[in-house]
Amino acid sequence: MGPVDTIWLNMDRPENLMIIDSLMFFEGPVDWSRVVSLVQRRFVDAYPAFRQRPVQPRTHIGSPHWDDDPAFELDNHLIRTTLPRSDDATLQQYIEQRMPVPFDRHRPLWEMHLIDGYRHGAVVYTRLHHCIADGIALNQVMLSMTGETPDSDLDAPADAEPEHRAGLLEGAAKLAGTAISTTAGAASGVAHMLWDLPKLFDPHVLGDAFTQVERTGEIADKLVLGPKPHTPLSGRPGTAKRAVWCEPFPLDDIKHIGHGTGTTVNDVLMGAVAGALATYIREHGGEPQDVPTMVPVNVRPLDQPLPRELGNQFALVLFKYPSGLATPLERIVETHRRMEVIKHSPEVTLTFGLIKAIGRTGPELERFFVDFFSDKAIGVTTNVPGPTSDRYLGGTKIRGVLAWVPGAGEQTLGVSIFSYSGKVRVGFKADADRVPDPENLVRAFTDEIDGLLRLSHAV
């Protein structure tokens, strides 16, 4: 088990389990026998970790390793159920009852719930421990079971390997690619400069090197010295969690807003989340201020097949939602500016190296460092661009997808943004003690998008 995977294995706590929760919504009933066959072929057979368990070294020195579960049975990880009522509240309650339940470490660390009775359709709810894979890898695994037609899984040979579809998540690494290529280029320039001393006096080389050093210092200040503001979202979390989401809305609407403001889809969505946070803080007696969140950045090349061992290949950057600004337009423009700073800084490279270093320190120091850095943010925000066209699983069209990555330490709020087939869905995973009414965040986010749309059409 690699050092980054080891971090997430050791970081489980009752108040924040290191479990990725994902939802796949379907338009109608699903042939579960076909889904079970796909799970066996493209989930369990393709990736050994789904039939293995983590084992600690006997001497307690070194990293854990994966070992086959001799009693593995697929049925033990598949839960079939039917909701008593078909509304969102009933599904949310079902998920919230499962979120605080830890995995048995003597068994593979995942489970999949096959749920009937939701809005004349069905849902697949998956729980997977973060030590197996990161969110991007999990989404690729889940989407590898889908096809472009209702019968695509029937056409494939029974022993077919999972098809590699880089296009399913073609936009997911844009931020990472920009940041890594920029910082890698700067680092390469500095290294080459050390071997070519006459170029030391080239003002362009000097300027680039000093700029990177300055930015590195700024990032260190942000990660080490930056305090987390006290807001109604702050406080020690409990074990109970809330899971809510908005209705999907057209991606073209978000693109229209971005075109009118000179910003990206990501800027618009995160700017709208910033506005929702400001509204929530104000409604709970606080003064709106910037709210920091962790943003995972994929560093795994999406033009290559996933390795069979999966694992975690991502960095974390600290982004401050500009919730302290007064108007939606200001928040979007400032979100764009802050994202551009991150893209052209060494933060991705630095934090990825830091995460790997922490994973080699041992459980006690890992916990100390993860707590220290996670306390700089209220939680984690993910924005995953999914397939741009409809996909099918078990003969039924998928209506939407969401996936929440876990928080750590005393983080209380996770945000999931997932675009799929021309629509966007946003969900919030909140600590029930600190954020007992996340429905108000959904309402505030929807109001923010509606207001931006009215403004963009008026302009």
C-alpha positions, -999 to 999 in steps of 0.1 A, spaced: 0 0 0 14 34 -10 21 62 15 -9 83 3 -33 53 5 -19 46 40 -28 81 52 -65 75 44 -65 40 59 -52 54 92 -74 85 93 -108 70 101 -126 86 130 -161 82 142 -169 118 133 -153 117 99 -149 83 82 -126 82 52 -153 69 29 -163 82 -5 -201 82 -10 -215 82 -46 -249 81 -61 -261 71 -96 -297 80 -104 -317 60 -130 -347 70 -151 -365 37 -146 -363 2 -131 -329 -15 -135 -322 -52 -143 -301 -59 -112 -289 -93 -124 -271 -75 -153 -256 -49 -128 -244 -77 -106 -227 -94 -136 -210 -61 -145 -199 -55 -109 -182 -89 -109 -165 -85 -143 -156 -48 -143 -153 -40 -106 -141 -71 -87 -123 -91 -114 -106 -60 -129 -93 -44 -96 -80 -67 -69 -85 -43 -40 -123 -49 -42 -117 -85 -31 -88 -78 -7 -85 -64 28 -58 -42 44 -33 -60 67 -10 -43 91 26 -55 92 33 -79 121 61 -59 134 40 -26 132 69 -12 112 64 -3 75 33 1 54 2 -21 54 -4 -44 25 -34 -58 6 -43 -95 12 -70 -116 -4 -101 -121 17 -104 -159 18 -141 -156 27 -149 -131 -1 -184 -133 -14 -198 -106 -38 -232 -109 -22 -218 -97 11 -210 -64 -5 -243 -59 -24 -274 -47 -5 -308 -48 -22 -335 -27 -9 -367 -8 -18 -376 26 -4 -409 28 14 -415 62 -3 -402 75 -36 -392 111 -26 -358 127 -21 -363 129 17 -366 91 20 -335 84 -1 -316 111 19 -326 95 51 -315 61 39 -281 74 29 -277 94 62 -283 62 82 -254 45 64 -228 73 63 -217 70 99 -212 31 97 -175 21 95 -163 -9 75 -152 -42 90 -114 -41 85 -114 -79 81 -133 -76 48 -128 -56 16 -137 -19 23 -166 -12 1 -203 -19 -4 -229 -12 -31 -266 -6 -24 -290 -14 -52 -321 7 -44 -356 5 -60 -386 27 -55 -370 61 -61 -390 84 -84 -403 56 -106 -367 46 -111 -337 33 -91 -304 44 -74 -270 28 -70 -254 41 -37 -217 31 -34 -195 34 -3 -158 29 -8 -129 35 15 -105 63 4 -75 40 8 -86 20 -22 -89 49 -47 -94 86 -51 -127 101 -63 -116 105 -99 -105 68 -101 -137 57 -85 -158 76 -110 -138 60 -139 -144 26 -124 -181 32 -120 -185 47 -154 -165 18 -170 -195 -3 -162 -218 19 -183 -224 20 -221 -237 42 -248 -267 21 -255 -291 1 -233 -277 -32 -245 -240 -24 -246 -232 -46 -217 -249 -76 -234 -228 -71 -265 -195 -74 -246 -179 -108 -241 -184 -122 -206 -147 -120 -198 -141 -86 -214 -117 -62 -197 -133 -29 -186 -132 -5 -216 -109 25 -210 -128 56 -218 -107 87 -211 -134 108 -227 -158 100 -199 -139 124 -177 -121 144 -203 -121 177 -184 -113 164 -150 -76 171 -151 -76 206 -167 -68 224 -135 -42 198 -126 -27 198 -161 -23 236 -161 -9 238 -126 15 209 -130 28 219 -164 34 255 -152 52 245 -120 71 217 -136 84 241 -162 95 265 -136 112 238 -115 130 225 -146 141 260 -154 156 264 -119 173 230 -120 188 237 -154 200 271 -141 220 255 -114 240 236 -140 244 266 -163 259 293 -141 264 320 -168 226 321 -173 223 332 -136 226 368 -148 198 365 -173 171 388 -159 143 366 -173 157 335 -156 162 354 -123 127 368 -124 111 334 -130 131 318 -102 124 346 -77 87 345 -86 85 308 -79 103 312 -46 80 341 -36 49 321 -46 62 291 -26 65 313 4 30 326 0 16 291 -3 35 280 29 20 310 47 -15 301 35 -11 264 45 7 269 78 -4 303 91 -38 308 76 -65 304 103 -100 290 96 -126 317 102 -152 311 129 -187 309 113 -220 291 120 -204 263 99 -175 259 124 -172 236 154 -164 201 165 -184 176 143 -204 147 155 -210 113 139 -243 120 122 -243 134 87 -268 150 63 -268 145 25 -289 168 3 -288 179 -34 -305 202 -58 -325 194 -89 -302 192 -120 -301 223 -142 -288 229 -178 -251 232 -183 -258 256 -211 -272 281 -186 -239 280 -166 -220 284 -199 -241 314 -208 -233 331 -174 -196 323 -179 -196 337 -214 -212 369 -202 -187 373 -173 -155 361 -190 -152 332 -166 -154 294 -167 -181 270 -158 -162 261 -127 -159 298 -117 -196 303 -120 -205 272 -100 -180 278 -72 -190 315 -72 -226 304 -67 -216 281 -38 -198 311 -23 -230 331 -24 -250 302 -8 -225 301 20 -228 338 25 -266 335 27 -264 306 51 -240 324 74 -261 355 74 -293 336 81 -276 320 111 -265 353 127 -230 355 113 -212 380 92 -204 367 58 -167 362 52 -144 342 30 -147 304 37 -118 282 29 -122 247 13 -99 220 1 -101 212 -36 -87 178 -48 -67 181 -81 -61 150 -102 -25 143 -110 -32 109 -127 -30 110 -166 -64 104 -180 -51 93 -213 -39 60 -198 -58 31 -183 -63 30 -146 -37 7 -129 -52 -25 -115 -41 -15 -80 -60 19 -83 -47 40 -54 -47 77 -48 -31 102 -72 -42 137 -63 -31 169 -46 -51 192 -25 -52 230 -29 -67 255 -4 -93 277 -20 -111 305 -3 -147 309 -13 -151 347 -17 -183 347 5 -173 380 20 -180 399 -12 -214 416 -16 -227 407 -51 -229 375 -72 -209 391 -100 -181 401 -77 -179 366 -63 -177 350 -97 -150 373 -109 -130 369 -77 -134 331 -79 -119 333 -114 -90 354 -102 -82 331 -73 -83 300 -95 -60 316 -120 -35 323 -92 -36 286 -81 -32 274 -117 -1 294 -122 15 286 -88 35 256 -75 7 247 -50 -3 215 -67 32 202 -69 40 212 -33 10 198 -17 12 165 -36 48 161 -24 37 170 11 9 144 11 34 117 1 58 128 28 32 127 55 23 92 44 58 80 53 58 93 89 36 68 108 1 69 122 6 93 150 24 119 130 1 114 101 -29 122 123 -12 153 137 -3 167 102 -36 158 86 -55 175 115 -32 205 113 -38 211 76 -74 200 74 -82 225 101 -75 253 76 -107 245 57 -144 237 64 -143 207 42 -137 195 6 -152 207 -27 -151 185 -58 -161 194 -94 -161 165 -117 -170 168 -154 -187 136 -163 -198 121 -196 -212 146 -221 -239 122 -235 -263 97 -219 -250 65 -205 -268 32 -196 -263 6 -169 -283 -26 -166 -304 -15 -196 -316 18 -180 -305 53 -187 -286 71 -160 -302 104 -150 -274 119 -129 -244 113 -107 -230 127 -74 -199 117 -53 -188 131 -20 -152 127 -8 -147 126 30 -137 154 52 -110 151 79 -103 163 114 -130 189 123 -143 196 88 -180 199 86 -191 205 50 -184 188 17 -196 200 -17 -201 178 -48 -205 193 -82 -210 168 -110 -219 176 -147 -234 148 -168 -251 148 -202 -256 185 -204 -268 190 -169 -252 199 -135 -262 186 -101 -248 200 -68 -249 182 -34 -239 190 1 -227 165 27 -229 183 61 -223 174 97 -257 172 114 -245 189 146 -229 219 129 -250 222 98 -284 207 107 -304 223 79 -283 219 47 -316 222 27 -311 259 32 -278 257 14 -295 240 -15 -322 267 -16 -296 295 -14 -275 279 -42 -305 276 -65 -315 312 -58 -280 323 -66 -280 305 -100 -315 318 -108 -303 354 -100 -272 351 -121 -293 337 -150 -317 367 -148 -288 391 -147 -270 374 -177 -301 374 -198 -309 411 -189 -273 421 -199 
